[in-house]
Amino acid sequence: MKGFRSFILRGNVVDLAVGIVIGAAFTAVVNGFVSAFLTPLVGLATGATGDMSRKTFTVGATTFPYGAFVNAAISFLLLAGALYFLVVLPINKLHERLAPHQDVQAPKRDCPECLSPVPAQARRCASCTVPLPAVPAQTGETTQRAG
């Protein structure tokens, strides 16, 4: 029980549970907004009167409730857009500001056999596996090799 309790009380498990509950509540709000405001507007724009979500068409003896699908599609697009613009985009910008990604390029040289670029300190070419001549260490540079 002690291991289970420590697992449940870890910060990321609790944060995930809170996120799921808030996400479900947010989904209910978006679905309510879509069914109360946007679906009737779609109905007005398409010339349908009444509740667009209850619209159906029948082929043979089968009824297809396309209005419910339109309602769900609008809900999905709104939810995805809200999550992107209110969560993903701000988090990405915050991440870029706090931890900017800087690519550090190691000096390169060409392999004498296949002419592919390899790091200057490499002892073998990654492409053709030929042993490369050693590069003399520059002043102020220390090299450590595991042996």
C-alpha positions in Angstrom: 0.0 0.0 0.0 2.9 2.4 0.7 4.2 2.1 -2.9 0.7 2.6 -4.3 0.1 5.7 -2.1 3.4 7.2 -3.2 2.6 6.5 -6.8 -0.9 8.2 -6.5 0.4 11.2 -4.6 3.2 12.0 -7.1 2.7 15.4 -8.6 2.4 14.3 -12.2 -0.4 11.7 -11.5 -2.4 14.3 -9.6 -1.8 16.9 -12.3 -2.9 14.5 -15.0 -6.1 13.7 -13.0 -6.9 17.4 -12.6 -6.2 18.0 -16.3 -8.6 15.3 -17.3 -11.4 16.7 -15.1 -10.9 20.2 -16.3 -10.8 19.0 -19.9 -14.1 17.1 -19.5 -15.7 20.2 -18.0 -14.3 22.4 -20.8 -15.7 19.9 -23.4 -19.1 20.2 -21.8 -19.0 24.0 -22.0 -17.9 23.9 -25.7 -20.6 21.3 -26.5 -23.2 23.5 -24.8 -22.0 26.6 -26.7 -22.1 24.7 -30.0 -25.6 23.3 -29.5 -27.0 26.6 -28.1 -25.5 29.1 -30.5 -23.5 27.7 -33.4 -25.7 24.9 -34.6 -28.7 27.2 -34.9 -26.6 29.6 -36.8 -25.5 26.8 -39.2 -29.2 26.0 -39.5 -30.0 29.6 -40.4 -27.2 29.8 -42.9 -28.3 26.6 -44.7 -32.0 27.5 -44.6 -32.9 24.9 -42.1 -35.3 25.9 -39.4 -35.4 24.6 -35.8 -32.7 22.4 -34.2 -30.1 21.5 -36.8 -28.7 18.7 -34.6 -31.9 16.7 -35.1 -31.8 16.8 -38.9 -31.7 13.4 -40.6 -32.1 11.9 -44.0 -33.4 8.4 -44.9 -32.2 6.0 -47.5 -34.4 2.9 -47.7 -35.2 2.0 -44.1 -32.1 3.5 -42.6 -32.0 6.9 -41.0 -28.8 9.0 -41.0 -28.6 11.7 -38.3 -26.3 14.1 -40.1 -27.2 17.0 -37.8 -25.6 15.2 -34.8 -22.5 14.7 -36.9 -22.4 18.4 -37.8 -22.8 19.3 -34.2 -20.0 17.0 -33.1 -17.7 18.2 -35.9 -18.2 21.9 -34.9 -17.6 21.0 -31.2 -14.4 19.2 -32.2 -13.1 22.1 -34.3 -13.9 24.6 -31.5 -12.3 22.4 -28.8 -9.2 21.8 -30.9 -8.8 25.5 -31.8 -9.3 26.6 -28.2 -6.8 24.1 -26.9 -4.3 25.1 -29.6 -4.6 28.9 -29.1 -5.1 28.9 -25.3 -2.8 26.0 -24.3 -0.3 24.8 -26.9 0.7 28.1 -28.5 1.4 29.9 -25.2 3.3 26.9 -23.7 5.4 26.7 -26.9 6.2 30.4 -26.7 7.0 30.2 -23.0 9.2 27.2 -23.6 11.1 29.1 -26.4 11.6 32.1 -24.1 12.8 30.1 -21.1 14.9 27.5 -22.9 15.8 28.7 -26.4 17.0 25.9 -28.7 20.5 26.5 -29.9 22.1 24.1 -32.3 25.8 23.8 -31.7 27.5 22.5 -34.7 30.7 20.6 -34.2 33.5 21.4 -36.6 33.5 19.0 -39.6 36.0 17.6 -42.0 35.5 15.4 -45.1 36.2 11.7 -45.1 39.1 11.0 -47.5 37.4 7.8 -48.9 33.7 8.8 -49.4 33.9 12.6 -48.9 31.0 12.7 -46.5 31.2 15.2 -43.7 32.2 13.8 -40.3 32.9 15.5 -37.0 36.5 16.8 -36.8 37.3 14.7 -33.7 35.9 11.4 -35.2 38.2 8.4 -35.5 36.0 6.6 -38.0 33.7 7.7 -40.8 30.0 7.0 -40.0 29.2 6.3 -43.7 32.0 4.1 -44.9 33.6 3.1 -41.5 37.2 3.8 -42.8 39.6 4.8 -40.0 40.3 8.6 -40.1 43.7 10.2 -39.5 44.0 11.7 -36.1 43.6 15.5 -35.8 46.2 17.2 -33.6 44.7 18.8 -30.5 44.5 22.6 -30.7 46.0 24.7 -27.9 43.7 25.0 -24.9 41.7 21.9 -25.9 41.7 18.8 -23.8 40.7 15.4 -25.2 39.6 12.5 -23.0 39.2 9.1 -24.5 37.6 6.2 -22.8 40.0 3.3 -22.9 
